[in-house]
Amino acid sequence: MTQGRSIRLFLVDGTPNGLLTAEIMNWTGHVLTGPRSKLSELVQRPECGRTGIYFLVGPDPDNSLRPLVYIGESDDVATRLKQHNRPEDKGGKDFWERVCLITSKDQNLTKAHVKYLESLLIKNAGDVGRAKLINGTSHDYGNLPESDRADMAFFVEQIRIVLPVLGFDFLRDSTRPPKSDEPQKPGSLESSPQFFMKVPRHGISVLRGRKLMGSSLF
């Protein structure tokens, strides 16, 4: 049985449409998110001067049912976000409307860690298929020690838990049950449903259009 989690949300400026922070109990990660219109305030916060992972999210003009997402990493996220805020013809990105930054409260994330996290998250987002990624293909950063890779796998799981709470669904798994790889047998219940009709007053019993007794209506 899945255990419950406690997520602490804080509205920085007291409004639901402004800057917001999120933390999960017993997780060293720290999440900061806000609209692009609040970027000047967001980059002033100390989290933006740390090493971290960030997501730029905006609408997809070709498909209203999915967002456009860019996943990046940096040693100084504030500087990188200012670059992304430039016009497209000056090296920036025009599509995004919201930003989400994930750093570590104990500041133990290194450049190698966030590069590995970036590759994992790009792969996960591609596998889930809920968004169109601007990144393209992910790079494979597998030079971390085994213990660090285990820590980063746990870090990613916490990210996938907290992001849907903040309205970012592009890493959330589908709730549909997986399809069975075993071929169905001919005449099985799923591949060939059985229909039975009975009208006692007229002595009619029909199984899939075949008369069992009495006369058939078909």
Salt bridges, closest charged atoms under 4 A:
ASP13 OD2 - LYS38 NZ 3.65
GLU23 OE2 - HIS30 ND1 3.05
GLU23 OE1 - LYS105 NZ 3.67
GLU41 OE2 - LYS38 NZ 3.75
GLU47 OE2 - HIS30 NE2 2.80
GLU47 OE2 - ARG45 NH2 3.13
ASP60 OD2 - ARG66 NE 2.63
GLU73 OE1 - LYS111 NZ 2.85
GLU73 OE2 - LYS115 NZ 3.63
ASP127 OD2 - LYS123 NZ 2.95
ASP148 OD2 - HIS113 NE2 2.78
ASP169 OD1 - ARG172 NE 3.65
ASP173 OD1 - ARG160 NH2 2.74
